[in-house]
Amino acid sequence: MASDSDKLQVLDARNLKAAALFDTFSLEEMEKILATDIFELMGVSGDLSEEQKSDLIKVFQDTVENRVLVRIMDSLSDADTTEFSKILEENPEKADQFLDGKGINKDQIALVEMVLYKLELAKKDAVGEAK
């Protein structure tokens, strides 16, 4: 298990990456990206069947959920990580209460991760267009 110091370094690195990503776009560009359908953003909106879109949405959701969980775990001490993992296994409904007690807003983290993911997809698309 990673030490608290290691977790802080990973969290700091992730925050620096997020800051760099935000610096890549102007506020107007970010607003446009966030308002754009994710399939349009990727340039595949007309190319996919509804089943393929559904499958991709599931991948997007899983990716964001995994990122949220990683951010939460990185924010907790080793002891709290162990306790949180136990709560998730035994009574997932109480997990949010545990996080609230630690001052961690899961919904806010999820929103940030969704925005970052969408901006990453937009950046990859922009880099792909530039080549």
C-alpha positions as CSV (number, residue, x, y, z in Angstrom):
1,M,0.0,0.0,0.0
2,A,1.3,3.5,-0.9
3,S,2.3,5.7,1.9
4,D,0.5,9.0,2.6
5,S,3.5,10.9,1.2
6,D,3.4,8.8,-2.0
7,K,-0.4,9.5,-2.3
8,L,0.2,13.2,-1.9
9,Q,2.8,13.1,-4.7
10,V,0.5,11.3,-7.0
11,L,-2.4,13.7,-6.2
12,D,-0.1,16.7,-6.8
13,A,1.0,15.3,-10.1
14,R,-2.6,14.7,-11.1
15,N,-3.5,18.3,-10.0
16,L,-0.6,19.7,-12.1
17,K,-1.7,17.7,-15.1
18,A,-5.3,19.0,-14.6
19,A,-4.0,22.6,-14.3
20,A,-1.9,22.2,-17.5
21,L,-5.0,20.8,-19.3
22,F,-7.1,23.8,-18.2
23,D,-4.3,26.1,-19.4
24,T,-4.5,24.5,-22.9
25,F,-8.0,26.0,-23.5
26,S,-9.5,29.4,-23.2
27,L,-12.7,29.8,-21.1
28,E,-14.7,30.1,-24.3
29,E,-13.2,27.0,-25.7
30,M,-13.9,25.1,-22.5
31,E,-17.5,26.2,-22.5
32,K,-17.9,25.1,-26.1
33,I,-16.3,21.8,-25.4
34,L,-18.5,21.2,-22.4
35,A,-21.6,22.0,-24.4
36,T,-20.6,19.7,-27.3
37,D,-22.0,16.2,-27.4
38,I,-19.1,13.8,-26.6
39,F,-19.6,11.9,-29.9
40,E,-19.4,15.1,-31.9
41,L,-16.3,16.1,-29.9
42,M,-14.7,12.8,-31.0
43,G,-15.9,13.2,-34.6
44,V,-17.8,10.0,-34.6
45,S,-21.4,11.0,-34.0
46,G,-22.8,9.8,-37.4
47,D,-20.5,6.8,-37.6
48,L,-21.7,4.8,-34.6
49,S,-24.8,2.7,-34.1
50,E,-26.9,3.3,-30.9
51,E,-25.4,0.1,-29.5
52,Q,-21.9,1.3,-30.1
53,K,-22.7,4.7,-28.6
54,S,-24.2,2.9,-25.5
55,D,-21.0,0.8,-25.2
56,L,-18.8,3.9,-25.4
57,I,-20.9,5.7,-22.8
58,K,-20.4,2.8,-20.5
59,V,-16.6,3.0,-21.1
60,F,-16.7,6.8,-20.4
61,Q,-18.7,6.2,-17.2
62,D,-16.4,3.4,-16.0
63,T,-13.4,5.6,-16.7
64,V,-14.8,8.6,-14.7
65,E,-15.9,6.3,-11.9
66,N,-12.4,4.8,-11.7
67,R,-10.8,8.2,-11.7
68,V,-13.1,9.4,-8.9
69,L,-12.3,6.3,-6.8
70,V,-8.6,6.9,-7.3
71,R,-8.8,10.5,-6.4
72,I,-10.8,9.6,-3.2
73,M,-8.3,6.9,-2.2
74,D,-5.4,9.3,-2.8
75,S,-7.1,11.8,-0.6
76,L,-7.5,9.5,2.3
77,S,-4.9,8.3,4.8
78,D,-3.9,4.7,4.8
79,A,-6.1,3.9,7.7
80,D,-9.1,5.8,6.2
81,T,-8.5,4.0,2.9
82,T,-8.7,0.6,4.6
83,E,-11.8,1.7,6.5
84,F,-13.4,3.1,3.3
85,S,-12.7,-0.1,1.4
86,K,-14.3,-2.1,4.1
87,I,-17.4,0.1,4.1
88,L,-17.7,-0.2,0.3
89,E,-17.6,-3.9,0.5
90,E,-20.1,-4.2,3.5
91,N,-22.5,-1.3,3.0
92,P,-21.9,0.8,-0.1
93,E,-24.8,3.1,0.9
94,K,-22.8,4.4,3.9
95,A,-19.7,5.2,1.8
96,D,-21.0,8.7,1.0
97,Q,-21.6,9.4,4.7
98,F,-18.0,8.3,5.5
99,L,-16.7,10.6,2.8
100,D,-18.8,13.5,4.0
101,G,-17.4,13.0,7.5
102,K,-13.9,13.3,6.0
103,G,-14.8,16.5,4.1
104,I,-14.7,14.8,0.7
105,N,-17.4,15.8,-1.8
106,K,-17.7,12.8,-4.2
107,D,-20.1,14.7,-6.5
108,Q,-17.6,17.6,-6.9
109,I,-14.8,15.2,-7.6
110,A,-16.9,13.4,-10.2
111,L,-17.8,16.7,-11.9
112,V,-14.1,17.7,-12.1
113,E,-13.2,14.3,-13.5
114,M,-15.9,14.4,-16.1
115,V,-14.8,17.9,-17.2
116,L,-11.1,16.8,-17.3
117,Y,-12.0,13.7,-19.3
118,K,-14.0,15.6,-21.8
119,L,-11.2,18.2,-22.2
120,E,-8.7,15.4,-22.6
121,L,-10.8,13.9,-25.4
122,A,-11.1,17.3,-27.0
123,K,-7.3,17.8,-26.7
124,K,-6.6,14.4,-28.3
125,D,-9.0,15.3,-31.1
126,A,-7.4,18.7,-31.6
127,V,-3.9,17.1,-31.7
128,G,-5.2,14.5,-34.2
129,E,-6.5,17.3,-36.4
130,A,-3.2,19.1,-36.3
131,K,-1.2,16.1,-37.6
